[in-house]
Amino acid sequence: MPEVFRKTARVLTAAAVALLATACTGQPTSGAHDDPSEETTLTFWHAWSAPSETKAVNSLIAGFEKAHPNIHVTVVGDMTDDKMNQALRTGGTNAPDVISSFTTNSVGPFCASGALIDLTPFFKKSGIDPATTFPKAMNDYTRFGGRRCTAPLLGDAYGLYYNKTAFKKAGITHPPRTWSEFEADAKTLTVPDGDGYRQLGFMPDYHGWETTAEHYLGQFSPTYFDSRGRSTVARDPSVAAGLILQKRLVDELGGFRKLEKFRAGLGDEWGPRHPFHTGQVAMQLDGEWRLGMALAAKPSFDVGVAPLPVPDDQADQYGKGYITGTITGIAATSTKQNAAWELVKYMTTDTDAVVGFANDIHNVPSTLAALKSPKLEYDRRFKTFLDIAADPRSTTSPASVDGGQYLVTLQQFGYDYESGRAKDLKAGLASTARQIDTDIAQAKQR
């Protein structure tokens, strides 16, 4: 998946969620009566757009057509969630039979609206157990409300990048395993320079590229919702612990105003002048794609990769991380759902297909078998992300009927808390939880 689009696609727009929530898509199994052995043509919509990525998708589909010579696939790329939602709502001869979205935040609306069919009967029919096929976090984020309406199609794992040269110069012998070690290292690696920094140990601000609330909190294993679907952000101590840790880092590394002033003068997240590439920031929370980008920038230091730290009282869980990824599913309006399942099954469970696609796209494979395949091609440091993806203790953000709006709401409070505008953490989280519950209740009524 292209990194810049991955960044912008994490949260569905309110308009997209509303459109999908009100979609009239017909019965979920209305098109599961076709004969997949007959000559047929499927339409597959995906969001990849870069030439190297569309080439990889086309190679994946060519492999499927070779294995299923009677099923032909019309591939349409560069499709946004908005376009997919509209097509899933209206159907028609030009609508997709199979879609692939960049954001797991789509899963809740897709499942709740019936826009995508429940894949559980298809998995059972094929003798495939998702629980033993996919990594736990990926297995979790592809279902909602008792329905598995999507399957994982490659993934992203978040870890810690660090400047090994700066570590050695500072006398730090290994990457931090706990947040207290991380705090100490971040302070040691910070070299002030007047009103700025010659080198900043870590940019903790929520505006600082991938340092979002959910990525921090992934290391604390929050619940987000209780069994009734109500927000737990005010009751789950791990949420408060994560926000307190981030705020303390902001204060210890110079304060919000100083950090934001410094950040404003740094390179952007996707260009070669990213501050980790240039050595201006010594540690970076980021996804697996950053490795290739950092190496392509030809930095003047040795790049290290490790799992993100964990809370001190969870030191035995070091190695886990936050997981997200691409999803795929079958349109409820499709009249070729059995043939569509053959495509989805191939893309998501055929080990060689998953490995080949992961090699071409440079994302994390999305099956346990593919994660262990000797055919995987990667830099030795990339194995850190393979291990994070396979770790059953790794976490994700649960699907919600309002898409990722609950994460936006929590992040907004995070902005207020880190900047000092919100001083009462307990009251702020209580208000945040109420807003999340209100938004979800409204989404259910659409």
C-alpha positions in Angstrom: 0.0 0.0 0.0 1.3 3.5 -0.8 2.4 5.1 2.5 1.0 8.5 1.9 -2.4 7.1 1.1 -2.2 4.7 4.0 -1.8 7.7 6.3 -4.8 9.6 4.9 -7.0 6.5 4.6 -7.1 5.5 8.2 -10.3 7.2 9.2 -13.4 7.2 7.0 -14.9 10.6 6.4 -18.2 11.3 8.0 -19.8 11.4 4.6 -18.5 8.0 3.6 -19.6 6.4 6.9 -23.1 7.9 6.5 -23.3 6.8 3.0 -22.4 3.3 3.8 -24.5 3.1 6.9 -27.6 4.0 4.9 -26.7 1.6 2.0 -29.5 -0.6 0.8 -27.5 -3.6 -0.5 -29.9 -6.5 -0.5 -29.5 -9.8 1.3 -25.9 -10.8 2.1 -26.1 -14.2 0.3 -28.3 -13.1 -2.6 -25.6 -13.8 -5.2 -24.1 -17.0 -3.8 -25.8 -19.3 -6.3 -23.4 -19.1 -9.2 -21.3 -22.0 -10.5 -17.6 -21.0 -10.0 -16.6 -23.6 -12.5 -18.3 -21.8 -15.4 -16.8 -19.1 -17.5 -17.3 -15.8 -15.8 -15.8 -12.4 -15.3 -15.3 -10.6 -12.0 -14.7 -7.0 -11.3 -12.1 -6.2 -8.6 -11.7 -2.7 -7.3 -8.6 -1.7 -5.3 -7.0 1.4 -4.0 -3.3 1.0 -5.1 -2.2 3.6 -7.6 1.6 3.7 -7.8 2.9 2.0 -11.0 5.0 -0.5 -9.0 2.0 -1.4 -6.9 -0.5 -1.7 -9.7 2.0 -4.0 -11.4 2.1 -6.1 -8.2 -1.7 -6.3 -8.1 -1.8 -7.3 -11.8 0.7 -10.0 -11.1 -1.4 -11.3 -8.2 -4.5 -11.4 -10.4 -2.5 -13.1 -13.2 -1.6 -15.8 -10.8 -5.2 -16.3 -9.9 -6.4 -16.4 -13.5 -3.7 -19.0 -14.3 -5.0 -21.2 -11.4 -8.6 -20.5 -12.4 -8.6 -20.2 -16.3 -12.4 -20.0 -16.4 -12.6 -16.9 -14.2 -11.4 -13.6 -15.7 -10.9 -10.5 -13.6 -11.3 -6.9 -14.6 -9.1 -4.8 -12.4 -9.8 -1.2 -11.5 -7.3 0.6 -9.4 -7.0 3.9 -7.5 -10.5 3.6 -6.0 -11.2 5.5 -2.8 -13.5 4.3 -0.1 -16.0 6.9 -1.1 -16.2 5.5 -4.6 -16.4 1.9 -3.3 -19.2 2.8 -0.9 -21.2 4.4 -3.6 -20.8 1.4 -5.9 -21.6 -1.0 -3.1 -24.7 0.9 -2.4 -26.0 1.1 -5.9 -24.8 -2.1 -7.5 -25.2 -2.5 -11.2 -23.3 -4.1 -14.1 -20.2 -1.9 -13.5 -20.1 -2.3 -9.8 -17.3 -4.4 -8.2 -17.7 -8.0 -7.1 -14.7 -7.8 -4.9 -13.2 -4.7 -3.2 -10.0 -4.0 -1.3 -9.8 -1.1 1.1 -6.7 0.4 2.7 -8.4 1.1 6.0 -9.6 -1.3 8.7 -11.8 1.5 9.9 -14.1 0.5 7.1 -14.9 -2.9 8.6 -17.5 -1.8 11.1 -19.6 0.1 8.5 -19.1 -2.6 5.9 -20.3 -5.3 8.2 -23.1 -3.3 9.9 -24.6 -2.2 6.6 -24.5 -5.5 4.9 -22.5 -3.9 2.0 -20.1 -6.9 2.1 -21.3 -10.4 2.7 -20.4 -12.5 5.7 -17.5 -14.7 4.7 -17.9 -17.2 7.5 -19.9 -19.8 5.5 -17.3 -19.6 2.7 -14.4 -20.2 5.1 -16.3 -23.2 6.6 -17.2 -24.6 3.1 -13.5 -24.4 2.2 -12.3 -26.0 5.4 -10.3 -22.9 6.4 -10.1 -21.7 10.0 -9.4 -18.0 10.2 -8.2 -18.3 13.8 -5.3 -20.6 12.7 -4.8 -19.0 9.3 -4.4 -15.3 10.1 -2.4 -13.6 12.9 -4.6 -12.8 15.8 -4.8 -9.0 15.4 -5.6 -9.4 11.7 -8.2 -12.0 12.5 -9.7 -9.6 14.9 -9.9 -6.5 12.7 -11.7 -8.2 9.8 -14.9 -8.8 11.7 -17.6 -6.8 13.5 -20.9 -7.5 15.2 -20.7 -11.3 14.8 -20.0 -11.1 11.1 -16.7 -11.6 9.3 -17.3 -9.5 6.2 -13.7 -9.0 5.3 -10.4 -10.9 5.1 -6.9 -9.5 5.6 -4.8 -8.8 2.5 -1.3 -7.9 3.7 -0.7 -5.9 6.8 1.3 -3.2 8.5 3.2 -3.6 11.8 4.5 -0.7 13.9 7.9 -0.7 15.6 10.8 1.5 16.6 13.5 2.8 14.3 16.6 4.1 16.0 19.9 5.7 15.0 22.5 3.1 16.0 25.3 5.5 15.5 23.8 8.0 17.8 23.0 5.2 20.3 26.7 4.1 20.3 27.9 7.7 20.7 25.6 8.2 23.7 26.7 4.9 25.3 23.4 3.2 24.9 24.0 -0.5 24.2 20.5 -1.7 23.1 17.1 -0.4 22.0 14.7 0.4 24.9 12.4 -2.5 25.9 10.3 -0.6 28.4 8.8 2.9 28.4 11.0 4.0 31.3 14.1 2.9 29.4 12.7 4.7 26.4 12.2 7.9 28.3 15.8 7.8 29.6 17.2 7.2 26.2 15.1 9.9 24.6 16.4 12.4 27.1 20.0 11.2 26.7 19.8 11.4 22.9 18.4 15.0 22.9 21.0 17.7 22.2 19.5 21.2 22.6 20.7 24.0 20.3 19.4 27.4 21.4 15.6 27.4 21.0 15.7 24.2 19.0 17.6 21.0 18.9 20.8 19.8 17.2 19.3 16.3 17.7 15.9 15.3 19.3 15.8 11.9 20.9 12.1 11.4 19.9 9.3 13.6 18.6 6.4 12.6 20.9 3.8 15.1 19.6 0.6 13.6 18.2 1.2 15.7 15.1 4.6 14.1 14.8 4.0 11.7 11.9 3.0 8.2 13.1 2.8 9.1 16.8 -0.9 8.8 17.0 -2.9 7.9 20.1 -3.8 4.4 18.9 -0.2 3.6 18.0 1.1 4.6 21.5 -1.9 2.8 23.1 -1.3 -0.4 21.1 1.7 -1.1 23.5 -0.7 -0.8 26.5 -3.3 -3.2 25.1 -6.4 -1.1 25.7 -10.0 -2.5 25.3 -11.7 0.6 23.9 -15.2 -1.0 24.2 -17.0 -3.3 26.7 -19.2 -6.2 25.9 -22.2 -3.8 25.4 -20.2 -1.7 22.9 -19.8 1.2 25.2 -16.5 3.2 25.3 -14.1 2.2 28.0 -11.5 5.0 27.5 -12.5 6.6 30.8 -12.5 3.3 32.7 -9.6 1.4 31.2 -6.4 2.4 33.1 -4.3 1.5 30.1 -5.7 4.5 28.2 -4.9 7.0 31.0 -1.4 5.4 31.3 -0.7 5.8 27.6 -1.8 9.5 27.6 0.2 10.2 30.7 3.3 8.6 29.2 3.0 10.7 26.0 2.4 13.9 27.9 5.4 13.3 30.2 7.6 12.8 27.1 6.4 16.1 25.7 7.2 17.9 28.9 10.5 16.2 29.4 11.8 16.8 25.9 11.3 20.5 25.9 7.5 21.2 26.2 4.8 21.4 23.6 5.6 24.8 22.2 9.3 24.2 21.7 8.6 20.8 20.1 6.0 22.1 17.8 8.2 25.0 16.7 11.0 22.5 15.9 8.6 20.1 14.1 7.3 22.9 11.9 10.8 23.3 10.4 11.4 19.6 9.7 10.9 17.6 6.5 7.6 16.0 5.7 6.7 12.4 6.5 7.0 11.0 3.0 10.0 12.8 1.5 13.7 12.1 1.7 14.1 14.9 4.3 12.2 13.1 6.9 13.9 14.0 10.2 14.8 10.4 11.0 16.5 10.0 7.7 18.5 13.2 8.3 19.5 12.3 11.8 17.6 15.2 13.4 15.4 12.8 15.3 17.2 9.7 16.8 14.1 7.4 17.4 11.0 7.1 15.3 7.7 5.2 15.9 6.8 3.9 12.4 5.5 1.1 10.2 7.5 -1.5 8.2 7.5 0.7 5.1 9.8 3.2 6.8 12.8 0.8 6.5 12.9 1.0 2.7 12.3 4.7 2.7 15.1 5.3 5.2 17.6 3.2 3.4 16.7 4.8 0.0 17.5 8.2 1.6 21.1 6.9 2.2 21.4 8.1 5.8 24.8 8.8 7.3 24.2 6.4 10.1 23.3 2.8 10.7 19.5 2.2 10.9 18.3 -0.1 13.7 14.9 -1.7 14.0 13.2 -3.1 17.2 9.8 -3.6 18.7 8.3 -0.6 20.4 8.7 -0.5 24.2 6.0 -1.8 26.6 4.9 -0.6 30.0 7.3 -1.6 32.8 4.7 -3.9 34.4 4.3 -5.7 31.0 8.0 -6.3 30.3 7.3 -9.9 29.6 5.2 -8.8 26.6 8.1 -7.0 24.8 7.9 -7.9 21.1 4.3 -7.0 20.6 3.1 -4.1 18.4 0.2 -2.4 16.8 -1.2 -4.0 13.6 -3.4 -2.8 10.8 -3.6 -3.5 7.1 -5.5 -3.8 3.9 -8.8 -5.7 3.8 -10.8 -7.4 1.0 -14.4 -8.5 0.8 -17.3 -9.5 -1.5 -20.1 -7.1 -2.5 -23.5 -8.1 -1.4 -24.9 -6.9 -4.7 -22.6 -9.3 -6.7 -24.4 -12.1 -8.5 -21.1 -14.1 -8.7 -20.3 -14.5 -5.1 -19.0 -18.1 -5.3 -16.6 -17.1 -8.1 -15.7 -14.0 -6.1 -14.9 -16.2 -3.1 -12.4 -18.1 -5.2 -10.6 -14.8 -5.8 -10.7 -13.7 -2.2 -9.6 -17.2 -1.0 -6.7 -17.1 -3.4 -5.5 -13.6 -2.5 -5.8 -14.1 1.2 -5.0 -17.7 2.0 -2.8 -19.1 -0.8 0.7 -19.0 0.8 2.7 -18.5 -2.4 0.2 -15.8 -3.6 0.4 -13.9 -0.3 4.2 -14.2 -0.2 4.6 -13.0 -3.8 2.3 -10.0 -3.2 4.1 -9.1 0.1 7.5 -9.3 -1.7 6.2 -7.0 -4.5 4.4 -4.5 -2.2 6.9 -4.6 0.7 4.2 -5.0 3.3 3.8 -7.7 6.0 2.3 -11.0 4.9 -1.2 -11.6 6.3 -1.1 -15.4 7.0 0.8 -17.2 9.6 2.2 -19.6 7.0 3.3 -16.8 4.7 5.1 -15.1 7.7 7.3 -18.2 8.0 7.8 -18.9 4.2 11.4 -19.3 3.0 10.2 -17.5 -0.2 9.9 -14.2 1.6 12.5 -11.6 0.5 13.5 -9.0 3.0 16.3 -7.1 4.7 17.3 -8.9 7.9 15.8 -5.9 9.9 12.4 -6.4 8.4 12.1 -9.7 10.4 11.2 -7.5 13.4 7.9 -6.6 11.7 7.2 -10.2 10.8 7.7 -11.3 14.4 5.5 -8.4 15.6 2.7 -9.5 13.2 2.9 -13.1 14.3 2.9 -12.2 18.0 -0.5 -13.2 19.5 -0.2 -10.3 22.0 0.0 -7.7 19.3 -3.0 -5.4 19.2 -5.2 -3.5 16.8 -8.1 -1.0 17.0 -11.4 -2.7 17.1 -14.0 -2.2 14.4 -16.9 0.2 15.1 -20.1 1.0 13.4 -19.0 4.7 13.0 -15.7 3.7 11.4 -12.7 5.3 13.0 -14.5 8.3 14.5 -13.9 7.1 18.0 -10.2 7.2 17.4 -10.5 10.7 16.0 -12.4 11.8 19.1 -9.8 10.3 21.4 -7.0 11.9 19.3 -8.6 15.3 19.6 -8.6 15.0 23.4 -5.0 13.9 23.1 -4.2 17.2 21.3 -5.8 19.2 24.1 -4.1 17.2 26.8 -0.5 17.3 25.4 -0.8 21.1 24.7 -2.0 21.8 28.2 -5.5 23.1 27.1 -7.0 20.1 28.9 -5.6 19.7 32.4 -8.0 17.3 34.0 -7.3 13.9 32.5 -10.0 12.0 34.3 -12.7 14.5 33.4 -11.4 14.8 29.8 -11.5 11.0 29.2 -15.0 10.8 30.7 -16.2 13.5 28.3 -14.4 11.7 25.4 -16.2 8.4 26.3 -19.6 10.1 26.3 -18.9 11.7 22.9 -17.8 8.3 21.5 -21.0 6.6 22.8 -23.1 9.4 21.3 -21.5 9.1 17.9 -21.9 5.4 17.9 -25.6 5.7 18.9 -26.2 8.1 16.1 -24.3 5.9 13.6 -26.6 3.0 14.5 -29.7 5.2 13.8 -28.7 6.1 10.3 
